[in-house]
Amino acid sequence: MSTIKSSAENLTLNADGANNDIIFQSNGSNVATLDQAGTLTATTFTGAATDATKLPLAGGTLTGNVNMNAASPIVDMRSTGTSYATTHYRSNSASQRATVGLEQAAGQGLFVGGSAYAAVFGTASPGSTQFATNNTVRMTIDTDGAVTNPYQPAFLATLSATQSNISAAGGHITVLFNSEIFDQNADFNTGTYTFTAPVTGKYQLNMSIMVENLDSASGYWLMKIVTSNRAYHVYQDLRGLSGDADQWTWTLPALADMDSGDTAYCTIKQYSGTDQTDVYTVSNFSGYLVA
């Protein structure tokens, strides 16, 4: 038998029986249900008149919709103990994703996970996904999946003028890459012709050297990409040519391990012969962070 009982301080509503709930109605329609397990289900939650900022619920399971409307809404969820605070957004249907809306305009928000335990993060409707640090967008994935990293280290440098009459004395001559085509993250120094790694990682470095008036009588030619950890070489002996070459090109790719602060630059070496060979302006030095 269901009962209503009052005392000096409490009002007790009791729905007696194994599967009976307490149902609240307004104007003949159900507005809330308190089931036998203690779960409160309501169509709308609002705070008390003296405090409209809190849900009148402590513990238990909240079902239905929760709407918060304020000029500057704040949701503060924190752990009061020593454990991590955890928030779960779950869908009970295998065919439906759990969606979290974090957006300036109405849309379909973000979705997290397309299947059980999937670590997926992205937009559920047309729109880019952006990642930021220090309040600045660092990476953008557009609606077609193209990824841009405007702060990812990447550079391309050339010579502003021909580097003339390379010495044949056998020394390693630095190639004067003093002009930038681009330099993301500003890691290339045109005054020292040097790239400096901003972070530790693997860098793809590429050198292309085009020379004119190549002296075929020189003993050999040696090109290097010189990094703080090691040097990468391309070597060639051209004494078999029938005469001097008007033009010649060497290319050297290198996947280099570099520590933060390590440097990389390019050199050219002519062993013996005549000081007549010029490095042409189409030569270039490039690189980017791979991993």
N, C-alpha and C positions, 0 to 999 in steps of 0.2 A: 504494500500500500504506500503510495506517495504521500508525503507529509510536508507541511510548512510549520516551522517551529521558531518561536522568537523567545529571546531572553533579554536581560537588561542591556547586553552589549551586542549580541549576535543574532542574525536572522539565518536560519537553516532551511534550505530547500533540499528535499530528499526524494529522488526518483527510485523507488524501491523496485527490485527485480533484477534479473541477470543482465538484460540487454536494454534497459530503459535509460533514456537521456533526459536532461533538463533542457527544455526548449523555451527560448524567449521570442515573443512575437510583438510586432507593432502594426497596428491597423490590419490585423488578420494575416500578416505575412511573417514568416520566420526571419529573424535578424541575427540570432546567435544560438549555438548549441553547446552544451557542456556534456560530453559523453561520459560513460562509466569509467574510462581510463583517466579522466581529468583533462582531456584535450578540449580547449575552448575554440570554437569556430565561429567567426562573425563576418558579416558582410563589410563592416567598417569599424575601424578602431579610432577613437579620439581620446585625448587626455581629459583629465578632470578640469573643471572651470578654472581652478587655481593654478594648474600646471598643464598646459596643452602641448607640452613638448615631449611627453613620455607616454609610451604604451602602457596601459593598465594591466600588464602581464609580467610575471616573474617566473621563468622556467616554463616547462611544458612545450607544446608544439603549436606554432602559429600557422594557420592556413587561411587562404583567401588573399586579398590584395592589401598592401600597405602603401598609402599615398602620403607623401610629405611635400607640402607646399610652403615655401618661405622665400624671402628675398635672398638670403644667404644660408641655405640649409647645411647643417653639419651632422654627420653621422659618426659618432665616436664609439668604436668597439675596441675594448682593450682587455688584456688578461690582468687580473688582480693578483695572480699567483706567480709562480716561477716557471710555468710552462708557456710554450708558444701559443699565441692567439691564432685560431683557425676559423676561417669562414668557408662554408661549402655552398656552392650553387649547383644543384643536381636536378636532372630530369629523370623521372621515373620511366620514361619511354625510351626504348632503344633507338627509335626513329626520330626523336626530337632532341635538339641540342639545348643545353642550358645557356641562356643569353644574359649578358650584363650590359646595360646601356650606359656608356660614358661618352656623351656627345653634346655638341652645342645646339644642334637642331634635331628634330624628331627623325628617327630612322629605326634600324633594327639592331643597333648597338654592336657589342662585341660578342663573339661566341668563344667558349672555352671547351674544347674537346668535342669531336664528332663521334666518338665511340668510347667504350669503357676504358678509363685510364689513359686516354689519348692526351698528350700534352700539346694541344693546339691553341693558338691565340690569333685572332684575326677579326675582321669585320664581317658581319652577316649580311650587309647590303653594300651597294657600290660606294666606294670611298677608300681613301688611302689609310694605311696603318703606319704610324710614325713612332719612333723611339727617340727619347731625348735624355741628355744629361746636363746638369747645371743650367736648367731652364732653356736649353737650346736643342732644337731638333737635329739629331745626328744621322738618322737613317730613315728613309721613306720607302715603303712598298706600295706601288700604285695599284689601281684596280686590275691591271693586266699582269701583275706579278713582277714588274720591273723594279729592281732594287737600286736605289741611289745612296751613296755614302759620301757626302760632300766634304767630310773631314777625314776620310780614309787617306793615308799617305800615298801620294802618286805624283810623279813629276815627269816632265820631258824638257830637256835642255839642248840647245844648239850653240853654234859659234856665231857671234855677230859679224865677224870678219874672218877672212882666210888666215890661218896660222902658218906663216911662210918659213921656208928654209929650215926644216927640222934638222937639228944637229946630228951629224954622223959620227960623233965622238963616242957613241956607245952608251950614253946615259939615258935614263928613263925620263922622258919629257912629259909633263902634265898637259893633257889636252884642255884647251881653254874654253870650256863650255860656260859661257858667260851670259847667255840669253835664254830666258824661260819661255816655252810655249804655254805651259801650265805648271802649277805647283800647289796642289791641294795640301793644306795643313802647313804650308810654308816651311818645308824641311830642306830645300835646296838653296845653297849659298852661291850666287853668281860671282861673288868676289873671290872665293876660294875654289870654285868649280867642284864643290863637294856636296854630297847628300849626307845628312845626319839622321840616323834612325831614331824616331821619337819613342818607340817602344821596342821591347825584345820580341823578335819573331823571325819568320822566313820572308825574305824579300826577293822578288823577281827583278833582276837588274839586266839591262840590255845596252850594249854599245855597238854603234855602227860607225865605222871610220872610213871616209872616202878621201883618197889622196890623189894629187896630181903630180906629174913630172917624177914618177917613181924611178929611183936609181937602181937599175938591175944589177949594178956592180957591187952593191952592198952585200955583206956576208949573209945577213938575215934580218927579218923584221919581227918584232915582238910587241903585241898589244896586251894590255892588262886592265882589268877592273880590280882595283886594290881596295880591300876592306880591312877593317881593324883585325879581323880574325885570320884572313888569308887572302891570297891573290888568285885571280882566275885569268888564264892565258889563252891567246891564240898566236901561233908561231908559223912563219912561212919563210922558206928560202927561195928567192926568185932569181938566183944566178943562172938558171937554165934558160932565161928569156934571151931572145936574139938581140934585144935592145931595150932602152928605157920605155916604160909604159906610160901612156898619157894619163890614164886613170886606173885606180884600183880600189876595191872596197873589201874591208874585213868586217865581219859581224861576230859578236860574242855575247851569247845569253848565259846567265848564271843565276841559279836559285841559291841565294846566299843566306846563311844564318848570321843574324846581327843582333847584338845586344843594344839596349837603350843607350844612346850616345855614341855608338859606333859610326864610323864614317866610310864613305865609298867615293872614289874618284877614278879617272881613266888616265892611262899613260901610253905613250908610243916610244918605241926604241928602234933606231936604225944603227946597225953594227957595220961601221966602215963605209966607204964610198964618199959621195959628194953631198954638201949641204944644199940640196936643191928641191927636196920634196915638200909639198904644201898640204896641210889638212884643210879640206874644202868645207864650206859653211853648211852643206847638207848633212854633214856628220851629226850624230845625235847620241845622247845618253838619257836613258829612261829607267824608271823603276816604280814598283808599287808593293805594298804590304799584301802578302798572300795569306799568311796564317800566323 
